[in-house]
Amino acid sequence: MILDIDAGNTRIKWRVHQGDKHPASDVAVGGIETLADANLLDTIEQAIATDATIQRVRIASVRDSERLGALTAEMNKRWQVRAEFAETTVQACGVQNSYSLPETMGVDRWCGVIAAAHLPAVSISNAPFCVIDAGSALTLDFVDAQGVHQGGHIAPGYAMQLQSLLGGTDRVFVSEASTQNALQAADNTGDAVLSGVLLSMTGLIETALRRFIAEMGGGVAVIITGGDAELLQKHLSIDMQHEPDLVLDGLAHLLP
């Protein structure tokens, strides 16, 4: 059994499955925990509920690997396995990185791009594509039909924007009654904050995608992932494919 982990800025997403390269059809169990969860391995073992043991651990982490030291040490102690960490490289799995210093690109973005490149909507038609990851940060990455990364954008995610705005002002607030779930102008502060944050995110996505689609001459596949993916999809007019486990899928390609 293989344990794949996506260690983000605020939470850990994990999945246990059997097999090596393409786990989509043989997923055993998975979950999402906070980074501070000291009982993560207990949770995983209870969820597996089988005599089988973890034989490999693959990790995509945007945090320093030393900060996951205690976790990986406990994995080694329990299962006698050494965690394998994915890295962002100049090229991998048919994709060429555009960064002059590839290691400075978050490995979660790289995993997402690699996984998206192998989705049928992209690989069968050799289509250019965009990967949107709506997590703690909102990231967009663009890849042309030849598999060459064309760069990307990084902006604060939904929760981060709210925290920044509310933490930096005295009289701007969001109350429990604030329920704005649209992009229209609001008639109260709480809803105005929520709609403003949504509009900033959807505006960035739609503007960037219009530019990329024009450059590619149309026919762009759009893939979205991350905790706020479904929220954004409700407010975007662009057809896109939701892939909640995109980073974990990328791990299987980068560390077969």
Buried (B, 14 or more C-beta within 10 A) or exposed (E): BBBBBBBBBEBBBBBBBEBEEEBEEEBBBBBEBEBEBEEBBEEBBEBBEEEEEBEBBBBBBBEEEEEBEEBBEEBEEBBEBEBBBBEBBEEBBEBBBBBEEBEEBBBBBBBBBBBBBBBEBBBEEEBBBBBBBBBBBBBBBBBBBEBBBBEBBBBBBBBBBBEEBEEEEEEBEBEEEBEBEBEEEBEEBBBBBBBBBBBBBBEBBBEBBEEBBEEBEEEBBBBBBBBBBEBBBEBBEBEBBBBBBBBBBBBBBBBE
